[in-house]
Amino acid sequence: PAMLRDWINYHAENTPATVNYMGKKMDRDYCLLATKVALSLSKKLGRQFETEESRLCIECKDITVDNVVVTNAQDVDAKFSESNGVQQISTSNNSERRQILALGLILYELFTQGSLP
């Protein structure tokens, strides 16, 4: 397992650039891996709203690059760190809209290889 920020930096430094995006060159394989990370995180967020009985809640303030762990390098699975971000009780300050915005900030940083929005 690796923290997402470390994973981004490793791939930015160790893969040859083949795609030019916003003046920054990225490897085509990195783009595919980043897409898999994005899908994995989206699924994790979506699952908490699948049923009314679901008590799993990921707080908006904890949906950050620093709170994501890439758990499997080959299959590129990622999750939110359970030590900070996963709680069992939802708060009123934690809407789907806020979670989507927080996820968008992660995805921006992921697909720009560490640039902040």
ChimeraX attribute file (.defattr): number of C-alpha atoms within 10 A of each C-alpha:
attribute: neighborCount
match mode: 1-to-1
recipient: residues
	/A:1	11
	/A:2	14
	/A:3	18
	/A:4	24
	/A:5	20
	/A:6	15
	/A:7	17
	/A:8	21
	/A:9	13
	/A:10	12
	/A:11	17
	/A:12	18
	/A:13	10
	/A:14	9
	/A:15	13
	/A:16	14
	/A:17	15
	/A:18	12
	/A:19	15
	/A:20	11
	/A:21	10
	/A:22	7
	/A:23	8
	/A:24	11
	/A:25	15
	/A:26	20
	/A:27	17
	/A:28	15
	/A:29	15
	/A:30	21
	/A:31	16
	/A:32	12
	/A:33	19
	/A:34	21
	/A:35	16
	/A:36	16
	/A:37	24
	/A:38	21
	/A:39	15
	/A:40	17
	/A:41	22
	/A:42	17
	/A:43	13
	/A:44	15
	/A:45	21
	/A:46	13
	/A:47	12
	/A:48	15
	/A:49	14
	/A:50	9
	/A:51	8
	/A:52	7
	/A:53	8
	/A:54	13
	/A:55	13
	/A:56	15
	/A:57	18
	/A:58	24
	/A:59	20
	/A:60	19
	/A:61	14
	/A:62	18
	/A:63	26
	/A:64	20
	/A:65	21
	/A:66	14
	/A:67	19
	/A:68	22
	/A:69	22
	/A:70	23
	/A:71	17
	/A:72	12
	/A:73	12
	/A:74	7
	/A:75	11
	/A:76	17
	/A:77	18
	/A:78	25
	/A:79	20
	/A:80	24
	/A:81	18
	/A:82	13
	/A:83	8
	/A:84	13
	/A:85	17
	/A:86	16
	/A:87	14
	/A:88	10
	/A:89	11
	/A:90	15
	/A:91	11
	/A:92	5
	/A:93	10
	/A:94	14
	/A:95	12
	/A:96	13
	/A:97	10
	/A:98	15
	/A:99	19
	/A:100	16
	/A:101	13
	/A:102	18
	/A:103	19
	/A:104	17
	/A:105	16
	/A:106	24
	/A:107	22
	/A:108	14
	/A:109	17
	/A:110	24
	/A:111	18
	/A:112	20
	/A:113	23
	/A:114	18
	/A:115	10
	/A:116	10
	/A:117	10
